[in-house]
């Protein structure tokens, strides 16, 4: 929070989340206390199921962004603790519903909630956490924050439905894909950052700047997630490798490999995306085609573009620990291999 | 809305919803316009799926209660139109998720959304409608209304999870069952009524009175729904007869038949509720046992108790068209056969 100017890390070292984790560590303890307290219920299955996912790790990326944004705005109060918890609850609710929607087996390296507790409980505990998120926002009392997060929630759901509609559609364009991840992922990143400016009572321009930082960072994160699904091992990812492939999800590596492919390769993709060819051998073939056309690298290149936009969006804020940490988080988002 | 005192209908005629429908007809047109407008999205699957359920009938009971409550409070504004639509969206979202949770085949006499559109889209469109409900409330701008409905939503989800936990548990008590339906059904009835007093800026006592009317009415409605599942035909109900039986749901008719049963009958119920005996023959046997112990009549008798409490809760409001319609709605709730 101090206005001391820290040097940017020399480019030779790997960017990391460590500065942002350090920036937000104390406040995150308060957020975690709110999360633990407010996921309780007299119905024991609720904290059991919610805790399975919430205690099961995860980077707490979205609440961390609210905290970092508050630090950037030099906010001295404590309102953002509850709101960051609300953001994490919304995210957790969507993860629970996603796991049901995708029929996931793994989440964050362990059995997904739907596998352990079944689809019905997973859907309903998602609903509970979503409602709790709104209760937390109402307690805070800012209609502006409520507007931002209720709108983001509607946009997320639209993005998820849109993704479902695009599933197994080999002709999905890069534009459409960017619209989908802009909704299903980046909207909450944007809102998480924006509400920090709201509680700090900053100007509309600063609100928009934080929104743009979060939105572009969210797109970068999702692009790299999608790239990783075709270039690293399951153990590193905490989720089954090739899940996107088997589910017929048109992510950017596939969109680019298809666009750059020969007629024969396109035929392979049509079969694979339609679900007629998704064995382990087919996955190996898909990875080979994606490599042949540098589609993972191209996806990472696209991600770098959005990370740069995120970094530039907060250029007008004073240099300091918070801004440096947020810049490095954007660099980390695109450099990470897991 | 006029203060003219209408005579109570003579007890010899069947109570009906007609007076409440007449009382709220004009305002309901406005509510329906909001519902139709706000279930739209650029993602075509969203209005298609939402419309399947929303246009598919249903009594609009909950938004009607908001409108009736507003009439009772002599409210002259239009804020309650958006809020009643929000209430219906919350209800629709829970129905969509219920159908996924229960694996329902039918809803309101036609194929359930999950059957037509699949579980994934049904879960996600539920999430969308839920978010839209909060957007509508935020537009209205009352933190008090937001507090009431976000809390009700959390309680509903808790009730649904609790019901899931009680499923196939033959030892479920009447107390536990009342707690479940108080949460999963009556909480939204109560909130729908209560917010009418809030927009009309009535006293806390009047808010509580409308809350109690709605809560007791909701319990009465659910009790009669549960009774009907064991005493009328599928065509009349708009949902597969015996669904509760096959799903091993411990509703009051079963709880009472089990409590009043012989040791042999209890053995039958244990097998049936555990899911080992739920053929059509078993259903016929269940209905026979429920009849032998007057468990449907007893359930209806319990419903009458709550309907009377609902009626007494609004005794302090001035006599008139609104109060008469609300009284008759409570009488209808327990007299109906479908």
Contacts between the chains, C-beta under 8 A, distances in Angstrom:
chain1	res1	chain2	res2	distance
A	41	B	158	5.6
A	41	B	161	7.8
A	42	B	158	7.4
A	43	B	158	5.2
A	43	B	161	5.0
A	43	B	162	4.9
A	43	B	165	6.6
A	44	B	165	7.9
A	45	B	161	5.5
A	45	B	164	7.3
A	45	B	165	5.5
A	46	B	158	6.7
A	46	B	161	5.7
A	93	B	127	7.9
A	94	B	127	7.5
A	97	B	123	5.3
A	97	B	124	6.9
A	97	B	127	6.2
A	100	B	100	7.8
A	100	B	119	7.1
A	100	B	120	7.5
A	100	B	123	5.9
A	101	B	119	7.6
A	101	B	120	4.0
A	101	B	123	5.9
A	101	B	124	6.4
A	102	B	120	7.7
A	119	B	100	7.1
A	119	B	101	7.5
A	119	B	119	7.5
A	120	B	100	7.5
A	120	B	101	4.0
A	120	B	102	7.7
A	120	B	164	5.6
A	121	B	161	6.3
A	121	B	164	5.8
A	123	B	97	5.3
A	123	B	100	5.9
A	123	B	101	5.9
A	123	B	123	5.9
A	124	B	97	6.9
A	124	B	101	6.4
A	124	B	157	5.6
A	124	B	160	4.7
A	124	B	161	4.8
A	124	B	164	6.6
A	125	B	157	7.4
A	125	B	161	6.4
A	127	B	93	7.9
A	127	B	94	7.6
A	127	B	97	6.2
A	127	B	130	7.4
A	127	B	153	7.5
A	127	B	156	7.8
A	127	B	157	4.2
A	127	B	160	7.4
A	128	B	154	6.0
A	128	B	157	3.7
A	128	B	158	6.2
A	128	B	161	6.7
A	130	B	127	7.4
A	130	B	130	6.6
A	130	B	153	7.8
A	131	B	150	5.9
A	131	B	151	7.9
A	131	B	153	3.8
A	131	B	154	3.7
A	131	B	156	7.6
A	131	B	157	5.7
A	132	B	154	5.5
A	134	B	134	5.9
A	134	B	146	7.2
A	134	B	150	3.9
A	134	B	153	7.0
A	135	B	147	7.6
A	135	B	150	4.7
A	135	B	151	6.0
A	135	B	154	5.9
A	137	B	150	7.8
A	138	B	143	6.1
A	138	B	146	4.8
A	138	B	147	4.8
A	138	B	150	5.3
A	141	B	143	5.9
A	143	B	138	6.1
A	143	B	141	5.9
A	143	B	143	7.0
A	146	B	134	7.2
A	146	B	138	4.8
A	146	B	146	6.6
A	147	B	135	7.6
A	147	B	138	4.8
A	150	B	131	5.9
A	150	B	134	3.8
A	150	B	135	4.7
A	150	B	137	7.9
A	150	B	138	5.3
A	151	B	131	7.9
A	151	B	135	6.0
A	153	B	127	7.5
A	153	B	130	7.8
A	153	B	131	3.8
A	153	B	134	7.1
A	154	B	128	6.0
A	154	B	131	3.7
A	154	B	132	5.6
A	154	B	135	5.9
A	156	B	127	7.8
A	156	B	131	7.7
A	157	B	124	5.6
A	157	B	125	7.4
A	157	B	127	4.2
A	157	B	128	3.7
A	157	B	131	5.7
A	158	B	41	5.6
A	158	B	42	7.4
A	158	B	43	5.2
A	158	B	46	6.7
A	158	B	128	6.2
A	160	B	124	4.7
A	160	B	127	7.4
A	161	B	41	7.8
A	161	B	43	5.0
A	161	B	45	5.5
A	161	B	46	5.7
A	161	B	121	6.3
A	161	B	124	4.8
A	161	B	125	6.4
A	161	B	128	6.7
A	162	B	43	4.9
A	164	B	45	7.3
A	164	B	120	5.6
A	164	B	121	5.8
A	164	B	124	6.6
A	165	B	43	6.6
A	165	B	44	7.9
A	165	B	45	5.5
